[in-house]
């Protein structure tokens, strides 16, 4: 969620000298030492192409939005900030770029270079959909939680900070991405037990492979899967959700980042989001939804199971989640007008 200016190339960069060890820039054979000018909007990242445009270039690249959101972001007050490219590498699955600024570290993936993970150095909240995932533990049974699309571990960092007893299992298809996340996003720190016994276990592989057998294993499943700037195609298929339902123990729930919508109007129906539509068929009368505000990315989110008691839920989560969880609505009988 960052607006990255590509018209100016800076010749020097400033390494971060702060309190977090993971925030210190490190070098590798695949790292770039280039530094460009970045513009942060209200302290948050808005996603655009980060490719440097050198002075000889006159062509600006297109500007995608965060994780397939199709609306135009409003103009906001801008603040210049420098960033350094820590890693730029191509794997079998991704074009991986990791940026570092004095305030944050950001993971950009695939040809769209959408933001897939972010860690702020002086705050734990991202002011985006990753925060919403941390509201799931109070409304599910005690048990492991799977994160499909682990990326750099943004959701896992926040969840173990708020709920240090959690047993998280992150699924990611790209081993090189996991290696880079361990190097630059302190993912390896999450793979050690907290004082309360919580931990992140990383699974590298295709979570949708027929060979995966985790029937009834998870109390919760978080789904955050994108490819080339779009929600993964399988998430728009009813059979995918029927299969994932088998991963849940009784009373378990799935929370999903459903991306945006291609509808031109702001007053859209939830039915126009293909992922929520598939979910509503797979879980009839058992889907809740919400749309985040523009300032928070405007992502659609979905939750399986009966709609929780929102007032009770709000008392079990910290601010700013206590207000946010009250915004969930049931798809049943709901036209879905924004």
N, C-alpha and C positions, 0 to 999 in steps of 0.2 A: 504494500500500500504506500508506495513512494513515487513521487514525481522526480524522475531522474533527468536532469538537463544533459543533452548530448551535444551541445554546440560549442562548449569550451573545454579544452584540455589543459589541465594544470600540470606543471612540470615537476612539482614536488608534492609529497604527501606527509601527513602527520600521523605517527603511530599513537595509539591510545595508551594512556598511562593511568589506569584506573584500578579499582579495588577487586575486579573479577579476573582471576587467572585466565579463564577461557577467552577473555576479551583482548588479550595481548596478541598482536599480529604475529603469525608464524609463517615461515616460508617453506616451500616445497618445490620439487622440480617442475610441477605443473602450474605453479603460482605466477601471477603477473604482478609487477610492481607499479603498473600504471595507476594514475590517480586522476579523477575527473571531478567535475562539480556536480553536486547533488542538491536538490531543493526539497526540503521536508515541508509538508503542509500540516500546520497545527500540531507539529511534533510527531506526526504519523507518516508512515511510508505509503505512498500511492504508487501502484505498479505501472511502469512503462518500460519500453526497451532501454536497457542499460548500455547497449553497445556504444563505444566511443565514436564520435564523428570527428574526424580530424579536419584541420583547417582547410584542406584541399577539397573536402566533400561539401556538396550543396544539397544533398538529398537527406531529408529527415525520415527515419523509419516510422511505421505506423505505431499508434499508441494503444496497446491492449489494456484491459482492466483486470483487476485482481480475480484470478481463478474463474474466468469466463463470465464475468458480469458485463452485460451488454449496454448499460446506460452510460451517458456522458457524465463524468464527475464535474461538480460545480467548481468555479474558480474560487480559490481561497488565498489568504495571505501566505506568501512564500518566504522561506528563510534559507539562505545558502548554507551548504554544509559539504565538506569534502568527503570523498570516500575512496577506499583503496580496494582493488580487486585482489583478493587473497588466492583464489583458485578459479581457473577457467579451463575446463577439461570435458572431453566427450567420452561417455561410456556407451555400452551397448544399448542403454535405455534412455539416456538423458544427455542433453547439453547442460553441464553443471557450472554455475557461476556463483561464487560467494563474495559478497561485498562487506566491507567493514567501515564504519564511521565512528566518530567519538561517542555516538549515542546507541548504536545498534549494530547487529550483524544480520545479514539477510541472505537467504538461499533462493536463487532464481534457477528455474529448470526449463528444459526442452526448448524448442524453437520459438515459443512465444515469450520466453523469459518472464513468466509469471512468478510472483512471490509465493513460495511454498512454505517457507519458515522464516521466522524473525525472532531474535532475542534482543531485548533492550538491556542496556548495561546498568541502568539506574532505576528501573521499574520492572515489575513482574507482569503487569497487564499489557496486552497488545492493542486493546481497543478494537478488536476485530473478532471474527468467528471463533478463533482458537480459545478465547476466554469462555465462550459458551460451552465448550466441551467439558470444562471443569465443573459445570453445574450438574453433571450426570450422576456422580457417585451417591448422593443422598437419596435418589429415587430408584435405586436398583438393589438387589440382594447383595450380601457380602460375597465377594468372589473376584476372580481375575477380570480385567477389562482389556479388550483387544483394541489396538489403534491400527486401522488399515490405511496405509499412506503415512508412515511415520515421518518421512522427510528428515529435517534437522532436529525434530523432537520438540517443537514449540509447545504443543499440547501436553506432552509428557512432562516437560519441565514445570509447567504451571500446576498440573494436577498433583505431582509429587510434592510441590511446595505447599499446596493447600491441604492435601490429604496424604501425609507421608507414610501411611500404612498401606497404600494401594499396591496391588500386584498388577503391574501393567505388562502387556505383551505387544510390542510393536512389530508390525509386518511391513516390510519394504522389499521391493523386487530387486533393487540395485545395490550390489555389494560395494561398488565404488562410492556411491552416495553415502552409505553408512560409514565407510572409512573416513570420508571427508567430514561427516557430521561428528564423528568422534574427535577428529582433529580440531575442528573449528567451532563446534557448537556444544562442546562438553557432554556429548552423548554418553561417553564412557563413565562420567560421574554418576549418571542415572542408573548405570548397570551395576552399581554397588548398593548394598542395603543401607537404607536410612536408619536413623536411631529407632524409628518405629517399626522397622521391618519391611518397609516398602521397597520396591525395586522395579526396574524396567528390564525385561528380557526381550532381546531382538531376534526376530525370525527373518532371515533373508530368503526370499522366494516368492512365488506367485500364490497369493492367498486363495485365489479361485481355482487352483489346480485340483483336478479330481482326486489326486493322491492325498490331499489334506483331509484329515479326519479329526475334527475337534468337536464332535457332536455333544451338546449340552455342557460345554466347558466354561462359557463366559457369562458373567453377570451383566456385562455391557459390551457393546461393540460400537466404536467410533469409526465412521467412514469418511475419509477425506482424500478421495482418489480423483486425480485429474491427469490428462494427457494432452499435450499441445494446446493448452489453454482451455480445454473443454472438460466437462465432467466425463469420467470414463464411460464408454459406451455401454458396458455391461450393467451400469447402474440404472439404465433406462429400460431394463428387461425385468419382467416380473419374476422369472425363474431365478435370477440372481438373488433377489430378496427372500424368496422362499428357501433357497439354500442357506443363506445367512441366518435365517430364523432358526435353523437347526443348530447353529452354534450356541444358542442361548440356553441357559438353565431356566427353570420355571421362574417367571416374574422378571426375566431379563429384558433389556431394552436396547434398541439401536438408535444412535443419534447420528445424523448425516448432514454434511455440508453439501447442499444441492446446487451451489453456484447461483447464477442469475437466471435471467430470461431474455429471450430475443424479442419479446414484445416491445413495440415502439412506445407504448403508453406507460406512464408511471402507475396508473390504476389498473393493475393486472390481476388476473385470477391465479390462485395457486395451481389450478389445473393446467395452466400454460407452462408450468415447469415440469419437464418430462420425467425427472427423477421422482418428484413428489407424486405425480400421477401413477407411475409404476408402483410406488410404495403403497398407495391407497388401494390398489388392486390386490397386491400381495397381502396386505393387512387391512381388510375391510373394517371400517368403523374403529380403527385402532391407530390412526395417524394424527399427530398434532404438528403444527407448523408455525413458523414465524419468519418475518423478513426483517433483517437488521436495517438500521437507518443508513442513509447515504454516508454520514460521517464515520460509520463503522464498517463500510464496505458493501452494504446492500445485499449481502448474501441471503439466500433462502436456507433455512434449516428445517429438518424434519425429525420427529421422535416417534418411535413405535410404542405401542401399549396404550392403555386407557390414559386420558389426559390427567396428569397429576393434580392434586390439590395445590393450586398455585400459591395460596397464602402460606400454607404449611411449608412448601418447598422454599419459598423466599426467606423463611426464618432459618433455614438450614444451610444457607450459602452466604458467603461474605459479600459486602459491597465490592464492585458494582453489580454483582450477579443477582442480588436480592431484588432489585427493581427489574432487571432484565428478564428473569424467569416468569414474571407476571404477564409477559407479552405473548406467551404461547396460546394458540387457539386450536380447537379441534377442527379437523377437516370435515367431520360429519355435520351436515346441515349448514356448513359455512361456505358462502359464495367465494370467500377469499379475496375480497376487495382490499387493496392496500390502503 
